[in-house]
Amino acid sequence: MSFDSPVFSSKIRSLAVLSDIHGNIRALDAVLDDITEQDIDAVVCNGDYVTSSAHSVEVVQRVRQLG
């Protein structure tokens, strides 16, 4: 999975916005799978990735992998 498209490119036809994940790794993985299936051109990460959840570290790692 690669999200290398620049955010402000005229070539972007579809955009996904991620926010309010709050450490929910299962939901994040489901959304990333859906983004891949929908052929989204770019992803914007808007914050609220972590909480006191046991999976917050995994969420941060996954978001960082997006680039």
N, C-alpha and C positions, 0 to 999 in steps of 0.2 A: 504494500500500500504506500503510495507516495502522494503528498499534497504539495508539490513544488510550485504551483501556479502563484504568481504574485497577486496580492489582494486587489490592487488597483489596475488590473490589466483589462484592456478592451476585449480580450479573448475569453473572459469569464462569462459563462452563460448561467451557471448555477453555483450557489454559495450556501454552505452550511455554517451555522453559528452554534458553537458549543458554549454552554454556561450552566451554572448551578449544578455541577456534577456532585459536589459534596461527598466525595470519597466512594461513590457508588460505581465500582469497577464493572460490575455486570451490565449496568445500564450503559456505561461508556462503551464497552465492547460491542453491545448490541447496536448502538448508534453508529459506531465506526464501521461495522459490518453493513449497515443500511446505506451509509455514505458510499461505500465501495460499490454496492449493488446499483445505486442510483446514478453512478457516474458523475459525481459532484466535482466541479472544477477547482474549488478552493474551500478552505476551512478557516474560520476565524474563531479563536479561542478567547472567550470573554471573561473568564474568571470564575471564582468560587469553586475551585477544584477540590479542596480538602475540607475536612471537618475532623472530629475526633474518631472517625471511623477507622477500623483496622486496615482498610484498603487504601488509605490516602496516599501512601508511598507508591503503591502500584499505579494509582491514577496519575500522579505526577510523572512517573517514569513513562507511562503510555503517551501522555500529552507531549512530553519532550521528544519522543520518537517521531512525532508528526512533523517536526522540523521548525 
